[in-house]
């Protein structure tokens, strides 16, 4: 039985696959920004990761562009559930502790490549099946990401 691809709304500007994208990093500020232009997110204690799906080949890059697919093998394997021929997803690769909070020490101890306790907390969709989404509003990218990973 063949998998049926879901029809999705297209956003963004058509572009060739982008490859590694230098991530925007958090910066420390004296006051929390206010107003409806801001989105506040939880900072997880893990490794920043960029998940690339290109012609169904999955790669995971660190924030410095190193290929850590073998170290995060479980996340790469889980990406097979994503219904896209090509995508770039930005997120944080974490290991949940016993209490559900992310545990950086356990994450570091799990970097053998054989661990099955990794999860990727996806927070941005930068590219999807042809269009570059980086100039789209963040809320639209997040909505597209949510629809993309629903049920995975």
N, C-alpha and C positions, 0 to 999 in steps of 0.2 A: 504494500500500500504506500503510495507516494505522499509525502508531506504537502499540505496545502499552505502556500504562503498567504498571509493576511494582506489585504490591500490597505495601504496606509497613506495618509496625507503627506505630501512631499513639501518640505520647507528647505530653505538654503539655496545656494548657488552651485550649479553643476561644476565639478572640478575633478581632476584626476586624484587618485588616492594620495593623501597628504603625507604619509609616513609620520615619523616621530614629530610631535609638536611640543615645543618648549612650554612647560606648564606655567600658569600664573600661580604664584605662591602667596600664601597669607602674609600679611604684614601686621605688626603690632601697632595699635593706636591707643591714644590716651582715653578716648571715649568711644562707646558703642555708637555707631551711626544710627540715626532715627529717620523715620519717614517710610513711605510705602515704596520707595525706589530700592530699598535694601532687603536682601534675603539673608537670614542668619541660619547657619548650619552648625551641626555638632562636629567638633574636631575629634576624629577617631585616632587612637594611638596605634599607628601602623606605618606601612610603607606606601607612599604615593605610587600609584601604578596607572599605566596607560595601556588599555587592552585594545589590541589591533586585530581585526578580522579582515583579511584580504584574500578574496577568492577562496574562502572557507579555511584558510591557513590562519592559525591563531598565534599571536605573539604578545608577550607582556613586557613592557619597558618600565624601568625605574624613572624617577623624575629627571635623572641625568642622561637618559637615553640608553642605558645598558639593557641588553636583552636578558631578562630573568625568567623566561618562559619555563626553563627546566626547574628552577627553584619553586615556582608557583604553578606547578604542573596541575594541581587540582583546579585552580581557577581557570586555567586554559582549557581543561577538560569540560568544566561546567559551561564554558562559553559556547560549546557546541549546541546548547539549548537555545541560543539567541537566533532568531529568525532574520538573518541578514547575510548577504553575500560579502558585504564590506562595511566596516564600522570602526570608529575610534571612540572609545569610552574612557573617560577620566574618572578616577576613583581612588580609594584607599584600600589596600589589602591588609586585612586584620586577622587576628586569631581571637575569638571570644574566650574569655576566662570562664571559670565555673559560675560566676555571678552574672555572666552575660556581658560584662564590660570588656572592652578590648584590652589585651594584655601584651605589651610590647616585648617583654622578656620571653614569654612563651613563643611569640612570633620569631624572635631571633634564634631561639633554640630549635625552631622547626624548619630552618632554611636548608635542610639536607636535600630537598627535592622529592622526598618520599612522603612527606607529611600530607595528611588529608584533612587538616583542621583549618585551612585557609578559607576566607570569604573575601569577596570584593564588594565593598560598599560603593556603588556607582553613583556619581553625583553630577556628571555632565556628559552630554553626547555632542561630539565635535564634528563627526562625519557619519553619513549613513547612505549606503548604496548609491553613491554618485554625488550628492550635494555636500558642500562644505557648509557646516551650520554655525561656524564661529561668529558670524555677524548677525545671527538671529538673536532675538531677545532670550535671555536665560530662562525665563519661565516657559517659553515655547520649547526650548531644547529639553528642559526637564520633563515636560509633558510627553514629548516624543520618546525620551529615554524610559519613562515609566511604562508607556505602551509597549515599547520594544522588549523590555525585560519581564513584563507581566507573565506570571506563570512559570518562570524559569527557576 
